[in-house]
């Protein structure tokens, strides 16, 4: 059966009953969205403050390929497996964006028998969080243009407005637009553009905020542009926008509670992309899971060079979180792809290509163990075409690097297929407390932070930027030099060339643009030609998605 057919046959439990039974969450602190989705009140979240924290397990992956890696599937499978062997566990995931659901992915709720449900709801509008984030963001856009139209008392320079509009869809035609056409009645003529919602600073703020007050204060700190003197920032609070924006987000800030196919609880909240944003679910969701359960399993988007780096260097730095162990997900097929095998030949045994492609896994593993000082288990997400010789080769190579390699079959068998992985993780987290280092210190200048990420994690030989970008970084250093860096880079490679497979070394990382995310509290450094508004592929996933007269959706996977 397809993923969606498996999900549609799931025997879901009413979420309020399940939450009360498994974690004694009172029904009055759950706002139901139908029978199988609910939001947890912030009052209940705050009531957990004095409870001890459980252990945090981070799931990341090798650099993604068209062959698939299964990071979310592994997160779900590992959570189910831990619960199967009697460990009180909650998983924390990001919410899928409609852009990739209708673009390439077709869905992002796990796969096979390791899924979160209701799958269609989660992949589509869910509880409306992304809609609210988009509206809050675009309210600020409307207030900026309205303010200028009515006299511009704040002296905003229309040429230096930094705040674009957003939409939760892949639409390349909106990257650069002109607004205000049609004469004075329609405002004033200026260049503008759209980003995808998951690249919005409002999304990052929601994911990093710790309370309603913190959310509103961060929204007020957003720098929307500069005055005509070219240096004085204009804040969202200057436009008196942050109160209304926070009001729009009054429900979106509450974590969402759903379940896996095996009726274990999952918190799905927030969804920034890891290639253009910081790629982690909300701090509130992760901390809530740690208070409720003995183990919280969470994932960070794309490969470990992006998602895990930002989880550790941004989210953990800001929140005080610390993982006890890391799971690095890979597939034999994906490693052969990194070794140069064409997509239509990946099901054939090829030990030479597997050995060559292993360089990608090796660098990610080295980054986690050596640069961050965290213990790491390699999880091979099993495909039926994997041969015994390929599996043995992978195990030998991982163990030579001091890492355990576990074959996980959760896609086919659910939690039962990931019990070996669960036991290996428990052997680490229950028996030792790891050290934990960041890749760079807070005090390091912004440019040196960018260099540290590129040279230590990406294997770059150098980092370059135009005189204009260097000038902008120098200007940001004066007031924001203590901020961490959020690198926007292709997820397909360690380099800025999406076609450079394996573990390229000595390449140059070109920083093409920098953006201040003052409310979120980081600097976005855009590498190469990375865009913050994706486009649709030649054959979008949307062409496969349909609904029948009974309301049954097909084509999501």
VMD Tcl script that draws the C-alpha trace (Angstrom):
set ca {
  {0.00 0.00 0.00}
  {1.04 3.61 -0.47}
  {1.84 5.76 2.56}
  {-1.50 7.52 2.39}
  {-3.41 4.22 2.12}
  {-1.60 2.92 5.22}
  {-2.40 6.15 7.07}
  {-6.08 6.07 6.04}
  {-6.44 2.56 7.50}
  {-4.92 3.59 10.85}
  {-6.99 3.01 13.97}
  {-6.61 6.43 15.55}
  {-7.59 7.12 19.15}
  {-9.37 10.35 20.16}
  {-6.47 12.64 20.99}
  {-7.93 13.94 24.26}
  {-8.42 10.39 25.56}
  {-4.92 9.36 24.46}
  {-3.25 12.41 26.06}
  {-5.04 11.82 29.33}
  {-4.31 8.11 29.39}
  {-0.62 8.27 28.50}
  {0.51 11.56 30.05}
  {-2.34 12.68 32.31}
  {-2.84 15.91 30.34}
  {-6.16 17.35 31.59}
  {-8.83 17.70 28.90}
  {-9.42 21.36 29.79}
  {-5.87 22.15 28.66}
  {-6.39 20.66 25.20}
  {-8.08 22.65 22.44}
  {-9.41 19.99 20.00}
  {-9.30 20.50 16.22}
  {-11.65 17.66 15.38}
  {-11.15 14.30 17.09}
  {-7.48 13.61 16.37}
  {-5.64 16.93 16.64}
  {-5.38 19.28 19.61}
  {-3.40 22.26 20.83}
  {-1.84 22.24 24.29}
  {-2.53 25.38 26.33}
  {0.44 27.52 27.31}
  {-0.90 27.57 30.85}
  {-0.41 23.81 31.02}
  {3.03 24.08 29.38}
  {4.04 26.62 32.04}
  {2.76 24.37 34.82}
  {5.41 21.79 33.89}
  {8.33 24.13 34.61}
  {9.45 22.44 37.85}
  {9.39 18.91 36.45}
  {12.75 17.28 35.62}
  {13.81 17.08 31.98}
  {13.98 13.84 30.05}
  {16.77 12.93 27.61}
  {16.89 14.62 24.22}
  {17.72 12.56 21.11}
  {18.38 14.37 17.82}
  {17.75 12.65 14.47}
  {19.63 14.03 11.47}
  {20.82 12.63 8.13}
  {23.39 12.55 5.37}
  {23.07 15.06 2.51}
  {19.71 14.35 0.84}
  {19.37 12.71 -2.56}
  {16.45 11.79 -4.83}
  {16.86 8.25 -3.43}
  {15.58 9.37 -0.03}
  {17.02 9.02 3.47}
  {14.01 8.77 5.79}
  {14.83 11.15 8.63}
  {11.23 11.81 9.67}
  {10.34 8.14 9.19}
  {13.25 7.17 11.46}
  {12.20 9.74 14.09}
  {8.71 8.22 14.18}
  {10.01 4.64 14.11}
  {12.49 5.29 16.91}
  {9.82 6.94 19.06}
  {7.47 4.00 18.55}
  {10.29 1.54 19.29}
  {11.20 3.25 22.56}
  {7.57 3.14 23.63}
  {7.36 -0.54 22.62}
  {10.19 -1.44 24.99}
  {8.57 0.43 27.86}
  {10.22 3.85 27.66}
  {7.99 6.89 28.09}
  {8.72 8.78 24.86}
  {7.32 11.66 22.78}
  {8.49 12.65 19.32}
  {8.75 16.27 18.14}
  {8.50 17.12 14.45}
  {8.14 20.17 12.23}
  {4.95 20.96 10.36}
  {5.12 20.33 6.59}
  {4.96 23.28 4.19}
  {2.43 23.23 1.36}
  {5.20 24.33 -1.03}
  {7.12 21.03 -1.12}
  {3.96 18.98 -0.53}
  {2.68 20.22 -3.89}
  {6.18 20.51 -5.36}
  {8.58 17.58 -4.94}
  {7.89 15.75 -1.68}
  {4.16 15.18 -1.84}
  {4.09 14.99 1.96}
  {6.30 14.95 5.05}
  {4.67 12.91 7.81}
  {6.93 9.86 7.76}
  {6.39 6.80 5.60}
  {5.31 3.18 5.50}
  {4.42 1.97 9.00}
  {6.27 4.80 10.72}
  {3.95 7.76 10.22}
  {2.13 10.45 12.15}
  {-1.61 10.78 11.62}
  {-4.01 12.19 10.53}
  {-1.57 12.28 7.63}
  {-3.65 14.32 5.18}
  {-4.46 17.01 7.74}
  {-0.85 17.32 8.87}
  {0.36 17.69 5.27}
  {-2.31 20.19 4.29}
  {-3.67 22.97 6.54}
  {-3.23 21.11 9.87}
  {-4.31 23.56 12.62}
  {-3.76 26.71 10.56}
  {-0.39 27.71 12.04}
  {1.27 28.47 8.71}
  {-1.75 30.47 7.59}
  {-1.53 32.57 10.76}
  {2.23 33.11 10.30}
  {1.68 34.23 6.71}
  {-1.10 36.63 7.71}
  {0.96 38.12 10.57}
  {3.92 38.59 8.23}
  {1.82 40.18 5.47}
  {0.02 42.45 7.94}
  {3.40 44.02 8.66}
  {4.02 44.36 4.91}
  {0.66 46.11 4.47}
  {1.33 48.45 7.41}
  {4.70 49.46 5.94}
  {3.22 50.49 2.60}
  {0.22 52.11 4.27}
  {2.47 54.19 6.51}
  {4.45 55.53 3.56}
  {1.27 56.20 1.58}
  {-0.09 58.35 4.43}
  {2.87 60.68 4.73}
  {5.76 58.50 5.92}
  {6.19 60.13 9.34}
  {8.92 57.59 10.19}
  {10.97 58.68 7.14}
  {11.23 55.10 5.82}
  {13.40 54.91 2.71}
  {11.30 52.91 0.17}
  {14.55 51.79 -1.50}
  {15.79 50.18 1.72}
  {12.76 48.21 2.85}
  {14.00 44.76 3.89}
  {10.62 43.15 4.56}
  {9.18 41.10 1.69}
  {5.80 39.41 1.52}
  {5.25 35.64 1.94}
  {3.08 32.81 0.64}
  {3.18 29.11 1.57}
  {3.70 27.91 -1.99}
  {6.55 27.38 -4.43}
  {6.05 30.18 -6.98}
  {9.15 31.47 -8.78}
  {7.12 34.18 -10.55}
  {6.75 36.02 -7.24}
  {10.45 36.25 -6.37}
  {10.70 39.79 -7.72}
  {7.62 41.91 -8.37}
  {6.60 45.56 -8.69}
  {3.83 46.86 -6.44}
  {1.81 50.07 -6.45}
  {1.07 50.08 -10.18}
  {-2.00 51.98 -11.38}
  {-1.36 55.44 -9.97}
  {-1.43 57.18 -6.55}
  {-4.71 55.56 -5.51}
  {-2.83 52.24 -5.29}
  {0.06 53.52 -3.20}
  {3.51 54.16 -4.61}
  {5.57 52.24 -7.13}
  {8.42 50.14 -5.74}
  {10.13 46.79 -6.15}
  {9.10 43.99 -3.80}
  {9.07 40.20 -3.72}
  {7.81 37.09 -1.97}
  {9.55 34.49 0.17}
  {7.96 31.18 1.14}
  {6.30 31.25 4.60}
  {8.86 28.85 6.07}
  {11.60 31.42 5.33}
  {9.72 34.17 7.19}
  {11.35 35.69 10.24}
  {7.93 35.38 11.88}
  {8.25 31.60 11.54}
  {11.70 31.69 13.16}
  {10.41 33.94 15.94}
  {7.48 31.61 16.68}
  {9.89 28.67 16.85}
  {12.30 30.42 19.24}
  {9.85 32.35 21.44}
  {9.36 31.07 24.99}
  {6.11 32.89 25.90}
  {3.49 35.26 24.52}
  {5.43 38.19 25.96}
  {8.66 36.98 24.36}
  {6.84 36.46 21.07}
  {5.47 40.01 21.06}
  {8.81 41.53 22.08}
  {10.63 39.64 19.32}
  {8.03 40.69 16.73}
  {8.55 44.30 17.79}
  {12.32 43.95 17.23}
  {11.93 43.06 13.56}
  {13.90 45.52 11.40}
  {11.72 46.27 8.38}
  {14.12 48.71 6.72}
  {16.04 51.93 7.22}
  {15.36 55.66 7.27}
  {16.53 58.03 4.56}
  {19.84 58.52 6.39}
  {20.57 54.91 5.31}
  {21.69 53.78 8.78}
  {18.83 54.25 11.28}
  {16.75 51.05 11.50}
  {12.96 51.10 11.53}
  {11.35 48.45 13.73}
  {7.97 46.75 13.56}
  {7.26 48.33 16.96}
  {7.72 51.79 15.36}
  {4.74 50.91 13.15}
  {2.82 49.60 16.20}
  {2.46 46.29 14.34}
  {3.70 43.79 16.91}
  {0.60 43.70 19.10}
  {-1.72 42.81 16.23}
  {0.81 40.34 14.85}
  {1.01 38.59 18.21}
  {-2.80 38.54 18.40}
  {-2.96 36.76 15.03}
  {-0.52 34.17 16.42}
  {-2.43 33.62 19.69}
  {-3.29 30.01 18.78}
  {-0.32 29.29 16.52}
  {2.04 29.61 19.50}
  {0.40 26.60 21.21}
  {2.02 23.21 20.43}
  {0.02 20.72 18.33}
  {-0.59 17.19 19.60}
  {-1.23 14.22 17.29}
  {-0.34 10.51 17.29}
  {1.67 7.91 15.42}
  {0.20 4.85 13.71}
  {0.95 2.98 16.96}
  {-1.01 5.54 19.04}
  {2.00 7.18 20.63}
  {1.93 10.94 21.12}
  {3.72 13.33 18.79}
  {4.09 17.10 19.05}
  {4.28 18.80 15.65}
  {4.89 22.53 15.85}
  {6.66 25.08 13.66}
  {8.34 24.37 10.36}
  {11.23 26.54 9.13}
  {13.21 25.07 6.22}
  {16.77 24.10 7.13}
  {18.26 25.17 3.80}
  {16.96 28.76 4.05}
  {15.98 29.07 7.73}
  {16.98 27.36 10.99}
  {15.18 24.09 10.36}
  {13.90 23.11 13.81}
  {10.53 22.70 15.48}
  {9.62 25.11 18.27}
  {11.58 25.45 21.50}
  {8.24 25.27 23.33}
  {7.39 21.90 21.75}
  {10.77 20.37 22.51}
  {10.83 21.60 26.11}
  {7.25 20.43 26.66}
  {8.13 16.95 25.42}
  {11.16 16.84 27.74}
  {8.95 17.70 30.73}
  {6.26 15.15 29.87}
  {8.42 12.20 28.86}
  {11.63 10.45 29.85}
  {12.85 10.64 26.25}
  {12.12 13.18 23.52}
  {13.08 12.34 19.93}
  {13.28 15.27 17.54}
  {14.56 15.89 14.03}
  {16.25 18.77 12.24}
  {15.75 19.38 8.53}
  {17.90 18.12 5.65}
  {21.47 16.92 6.21}
  {23.49 17.39 9.38}
  {25.47 20.25 7.79}
  {22.26 22.31 7.78}
  {19.59 21.07 10.18}
  {21.80 19.63 12.90}
  {24.22 22.56 12.69}
  {21.41 25.04 13.22}
  {19.75 22.90 15.88}
  {23.01 22.88 17.83}
  {24.48 26.30 17.06}
  {21.22 28.31 17.07}
  {18.39 26.48 18.86}
  {20.48 24.88 21.62}
  {22.55 28.04 22.09}
  {19.44 30.18 22.56}
  {17.38 27.72 24.61}
  {19.92 25.84 26.73}
  {18.88 22.49 25.22}
  {21.50 19.74 24.97}
  {21.12 16.44 23.11}
  {22.26 13.27 24.82}
  {22.82 11.45 21.51}
  {22.46 11.89 17.76}
  {21.08 9.47 15.17}
  {22.56 9.90 11.67}
  {20.19 8.44 9.07}
  {21.36 7.07 5.73}
  {20.25 4.60 3.08}
  {22.37 2.31 0.94}
  {20.67 3.78 -2.12}
  {21.49 7.36 -1.14}
  {25.14 6.53 -0.45}
  {25.43 4.83 -3.85}
  {23.95 7.97 -5.40}
  {26.69 10.00 -3.68}
  {29.13 7.49 -5.18}
  {28.00 8.36 -8.69}
  {25.30 5.79 -9.47}
  {22.40 6.95 -11.62}
  {18.99 6.99 -9.95}
  {17.56 4.18 -12.11}
  {20.48 1.87 -11.21}
  {20.40 2.31 -7.41}
  {18.68 -1.02 -6.75}
  {21.66 -2.96 -8.13}
  {24.51 -3.98 -5.82}
  {27.52 -1.71 -6.26}
  {30.09 -1.95 -3.48}
  {32.57 0.37 -5.19}
  {30.03 3.19 -5.46}
  {28.88 2.57 -1.89}
  {32.45 2.88 -0.66}
  {32.95 6.08 -2.62}
  {29.66 7.59 -1.45}
  {30.46 6.70 2.16}
  {32.62 9.83 2.24}
  {29.43 11.86 2.67}
  {28.35 9.89 5.74}
  {31.90 9.96 7.11}
  {32.08 13.75 7.07}
  {28.69 14.17 8.73}
  {29.68 11.62 11.37}
  {33.01 13.35 11.96}
  {31.28 16.73 12.30}
  {28.90 15.40 14.96}
  {31.49 13.47 16.93}
  {34.57 15.67 16.56}
  {33.25 19.22 16.27}
  {30.24 18.93 18.56}
  {31.53 16.17 20.84}
  {28.26 14.21 20.69}
  {27.90 10.42 20.50}
  {26.34 9.27 17.24}
  {24.62 6.10 16.05}
  {24.33 5.50 12.31}
  {20.87 4.22 11.36}
  {20.55 2.56 7.97}
  {16.96 2.98 6.83}
  {16.47 -0.41 5.19}
  {15.26 -0.92 1.63}
  {14.31 -4.38 0.31}
  {16.94 -4.03 -2.45}
  {19.85 -3.65 0.03}
  {22.18 -6.64 -0.20}
  {23.96 -8.41 2.67}
  {27.34 -7.45 1.21}
  {26.37 -3.76 1.12}
  {25.11 -3.83 4.70}
  {28.26 -5.57 5.95}
  {30.48 -3.05 4.16}
  {28.62 -0.17 5.81}
  {28.86 -1.73 9.25}
  {32.61 -2.30 8.90}
  {33.27 1.23 7.72}
  {31.17 2.80 10.50}
  {32.75 0.72 13.22}
  {36.22 1.63 11.90}
  {35.23 5.24 12.68}
  {34.07 4.37 16.19}
  {30.34 4.50 15.47}
  {27.68 1.83 15.78}
  {25.73 1.06 12.62}
  {22.20 -0.30 13.11}
  {19.86 -1.58 10.40}
  {16.36 -0.21 11.01}
  {13.25 -1.65 9.34}
  {10.59 0.65 10.78}
  {9.25 1.57 7.32}
  {8.11 -2.03 6.87}
  {7.52 -3.09 10.48}
  {6.85 0.08 12.48}
  {8.32 0.36 15.96}
  {9.18 -3.36 16.03}
  {11.62 -2.77 13.18}
  {13.53 -0.09 15.11}
  {13.95 -1.82 18.48}
  {17.66 -2.50 17.86}
  {18.16 1.19 17.16}
  {16.24 2.11 20.32}
  {18.37 -0.21 22.46}
  {21.60 1.17 21.01}
  {20.49 4.74 21.73}
  {19.47 3.83 25.29}
  {22.88 2.24 25.83}
  {24.35 5.69 25.21}
  {21.91 8.09 26.83}
  {21.35 6.03 29.98}
  {25.01 5.38 30.67}
  {26.90 8.58 29.99}
  {26.41 12.31 29.72}
  {28.24 13.59 26.65}
  {30.24 16.74 26.29}
  {28.87 19.35 23.93}
  {30.71 22.03 21.98}
  {29.51 24.67 19.56}
  {31.32 25.09 16.24}
  {32.01 28.75 17.07}
  {31.94 31.02 20.13}
  {29.50 33.90 20.59}
  {32.37 36.40 20.75}
  {33.77 35.45 17.34}
  {33.14 38.12 14.66}
  {30.33 37.39 12.19}
  {32.70 36.73 9.28}
  {34.74 34.30 11.35}
  {31.55 32.46 12.36}
  {30.68 32.04 8.68}
  {34.22 30.79 8.01}
  {34.02 28.33 10.91}
  {30.84 26.72 9.54}
  {32.13 26.60 5.96}
  {35.62 25.30 6.66}
  {34.96 22.99 9.64}
  {31.65 21.47 8.51}
  {31.45 21.97 4.73}
  {35.11 21.22 4.00}
  {35.51 24.54 2.17}
  {38.93 25.91 1.36}
  {37.82 29.51 1.72}
  {34.86 31.85 2.00}
  {34.42 34.87 -0.24}
  {32.01 37.76 -0.66}
  {31.73 40.89 -2.80}
  {32.90 44.23 -1.37}
  {29.22 45.19 -1.00}
  {28.39 42.12 1.10}
  {31.59 42.49 3.12}
  {30.56 46.08 3.87}
  {27.13 44.92 5.03}
  {28.67 42.28 7.31}
  {31.01 44.90 8.75}
  {28.06 47.21 9.41}
  {26.09 44.41 11.11}
  {29.09 43.50 13.25}
  {28.83 46.75 15.23}
  {25.42 46.01 16.78}
  {24.78 42.33 16.05}
  {28.20 40.71 16.20}
  {27.09 38.43 19.04}
  {24.33 36.86 16.91}
  {24.72 33.30 15.58}
  {24.77 32.64 11.84}
  {21.93 30.98 9.93}
  {23.46 29.73 6.67}
  {21.16 29.50 3.64}
  {22.74 26.92 1.33}
  {21.71 24.14 -1.02}
  {20.81 21.01 0.93}
  {22.09 18.72 -1.82}
  {25.82 19.14 -1.21}
  {28.44 20.24 1.30}
  {29.36 22.87 -1.30}
  {27.19 25.53 -2.94}
  {27.07 23.37 -6.09}
  {24.04 21.11 -5.77}
  {25.60 18.61 -8.17}
  {28.79 18.09 -6.13}
  {28.11 14.74 -4.47}
  {30.00 12.89 -1.75}
  {32.26 15.09 0.38}
  {33.79 17.83 -1.79}
  {36.76 19.62 -0.23}
  {38.69 22.78 -0.89}
  {35.78 24.53 -2.59}
  {34.89 28.20 -2.17}
  {31.69 29.22 -0.40}
  {30.50 32.52 -1.87}
  {28.30 34.60 0.46}
  {25.97 36.41 -1.93}
  {23.73 38.19 0.58}
  {23.27 38.77 4.31}
  {20.00 39.54 6.09}
  {19.38 40.70 9.63}
  {16.75 38.70 11.53}
  {16.77 40.87 14.64}
  {13.57 39.46 16.15}
  {14.78 35.88 15.70}
  {18.22 36.87 16.92}
  {20.45 35.65 14.09}
  {22.09 36.74 10.84}
  {21.08 34.93 7.65}
  {24.05 34.39 5.33}
  {22.93 33.32 1.85}
  {25.54 31.15 0.11}
  {25.76 30.83 -3.65}
  {22.53 31.19 -5.62}
  {20.26 29.86 -2.86}
  {16.75 31.34 -3.15}
  {14.22 31.92 -0.38}
  {11.29 31.31 -2.75}
  {11.50 27.86 -4.38}
  {10.02 27.00 -7.77}
  {7.96 24.00 -8.81}
  {9.59 21.11 -10.73}
  {8.61 20.13 -14.28}
  {6.17 17.54 -12.91}
  {4.87 18.86 -9.55}
  {3.51 16.50 -6.92}
  {0.29 18.56 -7.16}
  {-0.51 16.76 -10.43}
  {-0.88 13.48 -8.53}
  {-2.97 14.79 -5.63}
  {-6.74 14.39 -5.88}
  {-9.93 13.98 -3.83}
  {-13.00 11.85 -4.56}
  {-16.70 12.45 -3.89}
  {-16.36 10.88 -0.45}
  {-13.65 13.32 0.57}
  {-10.87 10.72 0.38}
  {-7.54 12.27 -0.68}
  {-5.04 10.41 -2.83}
  {-1.56 11.22 -4.11}
  {0.02 12.42 -0.86}
  {2.96 10.26 0.15}
}
mol new
graphics top color blue
foreach p $ca { graphics top sphere $p radius 0.5 }
foreach p [lrange $ca 0 end-1] q [lrange $ca 1 end] { graphics top cylinder $p $q radius 0.2 }
display resetview
